[in-house]
């Protein structure tokens, strides 16, 4: 099982109009079309390594708290709060039990304060978490801008405008994640079930040496996604690259031209030795705890899921129809970004919504 050949892109120079920005925009679109995933080299330009490391320190502190401290902050139907082990089920059609992970979701901050309950022991970290949330949001605006340029959308800020705060409230979510190591006698191979992401794009921060993420490739096989892709030079950077993936809404907006790729977090099967697993992701282990941080970027909730005004998108949709290929699109009852988010959350947290 070879690692997925996901490209690495450096955003240096992408803030200014010119050939560099256009080349970066094209490379970003090409990766989104082919893989639905792309590594963004973390040069510290957009999100300093110190901010990433600080967020992981907060995550470790949070998940080390006893369950009694987190219980009052349990996740609600607004998608904010703590989920304990096996509470979330990302692949309800095939999973026997819920995901083997804990998570804590932060929604929008106002004046540096979260608009949700937070464990008392974490109150002194609220400002730092809010700052990290804002850094992620701003990077997503830049990436949406580049996608609009690369797709030659008219107007090119179509995506960015839908994600600006002025457009309305959104489902933007910063999620801290903790995956424990496999327990003795545990036969489950899945830490997080196979799924596509609900929003427009996701930023994923990971720690070197912690394996587990896999994507479903075009041929239907699973391929690992290393934290540090070999031969790219990123191991010399101060922080691992930020992994970006396309979510359902960008796939809908582009008629499937941009891929919302299914992915999962797994253990190797119990009979696969650690050294064998490391042949797929050299230098990475699944025998230790795994921490990751995801920023799920969503447009304004009222955003309509109509195809974007782009010649390339129209041509891709026409080609797919002529070849009889399915075109990703929301169903007749899912007309807005919020409609889609609520549909996916109801599937993931069935018990929570049944109680309501």
N, C-alpha and C positions, 0 to 999 in steps of 0.2 A: 504494500500500500504506500505509494509514493506521495510526498507532500504536494499539496495543490500549488500549481505554478502561478501564484498571484503576484502581480507586479508591485514594485515599490516606487512611489512617486514622491519627489521632493517639491514642496510648495514654494521654495525660495524664488522670489521674483514674480509670484503669481498675483501680487496685490496691485501691480502697475500694468496699465494697458501696453500691449506690445506683443512681440513674437513669443517671448517666454510664457506669458500668461496664456496665449492661444495654444501653445504646445502642451502646457500642463492641462488645460481644459480638454484637449483632444485625448490625451493619455488617460485622464480620469474617466471620460465617457467610454473609451475603448475597454477599459478594465471593467466598468459597470455592465457593459454589453456582454462581454465574454464570460466573466466570472461572477459578477454581482458583488465582488469583494475587491478591496485594494488596500495595500499598506501605505500609510502616509508617514514618511520619515519624520520623526520627532526631533527637529533641530532646536526646539525651544522657542521658535518664532511665534507660535500661536499658543502653546500650552507648555510652560517651563517644566523641566524635569522635577524641580522642587515641588511644584504644585501637584504633579502626579504622585510623587513619593509621599507627600503629606496626605493626600486622599487615601492612599493605601494604609498609612499609619492609622488614620481614623477608622477605616474599615476593620482592621484587626482589633482595635479597641472595642468597636461596636459588637462584633460577633463573639468576643470573649466574655461579654456580659451574660449573667444568668438569664434564663428564659423569663423569669419573673419580672425582670426589668424591661424586657422587650414586649411582653404580652399586652400591656396597655396601649401599645402602638401598633396593634395588629392591622393588617391591610384592610382597607374598606373599598367600597365600590368606586371610589374616586381614584383607585390605583395607587394610593399612597400608604406607606407603612411597612411593617415587618411581616414576612412570611417565614414560617418555620419549616423544618424538614418535612418533605413529602406533601406540603400544602398545595403547591403549584403543579399542574400537570400540563406540560406544553404539547404533549402528543397523546391526547385522551383516547384516540382510537386504538392505540397499540400498547400503551403503558399499563403494566399491572399495578404499579403504585406511583405516587407522585414523584416529582424530581428530588434527587438526593442533593439538596442544597438549601441554604438559607439566603434570604435577600432582604434588603431594605430599600424602599423606593422613596425618593424625595421629589415632590412636585415643585411648582414655581416658588421662588423666594420673593418676599417683599421687604424692602429696606433691610436686606441681609438676614431676614428671619423666615424660617420654614412655616408654611401655612398648614401645619399638621402636628400631631403629638410626636415628640422625640424623647428617648430615654434621658432622664435627668443627668446621667453621667456624661452625656454627649452635648449638653447645652453649650459648653465652652468651645465646641468645634463648629457651631452653626455658621459663623461668619466665614470660616475657611471652606466649608462645604458649599455655601452660597457663591463664593468667589469661583470655585471650581466649576460649578454649574454654569455660571456666566461665561467662563472661558470656553467651555464645550459648546454652548449655544452660539457664540460668535464664530467658532470654527465651522459649525454647521452652516451658518449663513454664507461663509466664504465658499464652502464646497457646493452649496446649492447655486450660488452665483456662477461658479465654474461650469457646473453641469448645464446651466442655461446657455452659456456661451458655447460650450462644446457641441450642444445639440442644435445650435442656431435657432433657439426659440425666439419668437417674436411676440412681445418684447423679451429681451434676454434675461430680465430680472423677474420673470414669471414665478419661478420657484422661490426666489428670495422674498419677494413681496408677500407670498402666501405664508411665510414663516416669521415675518416681522411681528413684533408684539402689537403694533398698531392694527394688525389685521384681526386681532381678537384672541381670546383665550385658547390655549392649545394643551395637548397632552404631553408636553415635554417632560421627560422623567430621567432623573439621575439615579441609577441603581447600583448599590454595592452588593457584591455576591461572594458567598463563601461555600466551597464544596469540600466536605471532609474526605479523608482518604478512605479507600475501601476497607470495610470492617471484616474481620475473620468470619467466614461462612456466608458472606453476602454474595448472592448470585446475580444481582442486578448489574448490568453493564452500562446503564444510562445514568448520567448525572443530571442532564437536562435534555428532555425529549426533543425529537426532530420537529423543527418549526421554521417558519419565516417570520421576520419581524413586522410589527404592526404599523409602524410609522413610515416616514419617508426615508430616513437613513439612521444608522447607528454608529456611534464611535465606541470602540472597545479597547480598553486599556488592560494589559496583562503583565504578569511578572515573569521574567526569564526563568526557565527551568520548569515551568508548570504546564504540562501538556493536557490535552483533552478535547480541544475544539476540532470539529471535523465539518467539512461541507459536502453536500451531495452534488457530485459533478454531473455534467451533461449526459454521461453514459450511465448514470444511475448508481455509480459506486461512491464510496465514502473516502475522502482524502483528508489527512490531517493538515492543520494550518499552524505551523510552528510560530512561536512567539518571535523568534529571531530567524528569519529565512536565511538559509546558508548561502554564502557567496555573494551577498548584497552589501556587505560592509556595515550593516546596521548594528552589529555587535560592538562596534567601537563608539556608538553614540551614547550620550549620557542617559537616555531613556529608550526603552524598546519602541518600535514604530507603533503608531495608532492604527488599528485595523478598522476600516470603514466598510460597512455593507449596506446595500440598497434594501429598503423595506417595501412592503406591499404597495404603499401609495405612489411611490415613484414608478413602480411597475405598472400600476393602473394608469397613471398620467401619461405614460409613454407606450401604451399598448403592448407591454412586455419587452420592449426594446432594452430597457434597463432591467436586469434580472434581480428579482427578490429570491435569493438562493436559500434553499432549506439547509439548515445546519443543526448541530447537536453538540453536546458535551458528553463524552463517554469515558468509561474505563476500558482498558483492553479486557477481553474475556478472562475469567479466573485462571484458565490453563495456559495463558500466554505470559511468559516470563518477562520481567521488567527489561532485561537486556534486549529481548526481541522487540518489544514495543519501542525502544529507543532507536531502533534502526529506521523507524518511520519519522520520528521527531528527535534527531540527535541532540543529546544534552538535556532532554526534557523528561520529566518523570510524572507518573500518575500515582505514585505510592505516597505522595505527600499531600497535605491540604492544598487547595487551589483557590486563589483570590482573583477576582476580576472586577472591573468597573465598567458599566455601560451607560452611555448617554443616548436615550432614545429621542430622536428629533421628530417632532410632529408639526404639521402646519396648523393654522387656525382651525378650530374644530368645525366651523361652518364651511370650510373649503370644499367646493364641489369636485368630484372625481372625474371630470371630463378630460379627454385627451388634450395635451398641450398643443398650441399652435406652432408646429415645427414640421418643415418639409421632410426631414429625415424620419421623424416619427410616422408621418402619413405614409411614406414609402415603405417603412418596415411593416406597418399594419396591412397595407395592400399586399405585400409579398407573402405575409403569413396567411392571409385569406386565400390567396391564389394557390398556395401549397397545402391548404387544408389544415394548417397548424392552429391550435387553440390560441386565443389572444387573452392574456390576463385582464380581467376587468371585474369591477364590483358587480354584484347581482342587482336585480331591479329594486330591492329594498334598501340597499346600501348606497346612498347618494352623496354622503359627506364624509369627511375624515373622522368625525366623531361617531357616525353610524358604524364605520368599520372598526374603530377602536372598541366600542361597546360590544360588538358582536364577538370579537376575539377574546375580550376579557371574560365574557359570560361562558365561553367554552373552556377557558383556562381555569377559572375559579367557580366551577359549577355549584359547589356547596355554598359558597358565599352568596351567590345570587339567588339560590333556592331559598335561603333563610330570609332574604329580603322580600 
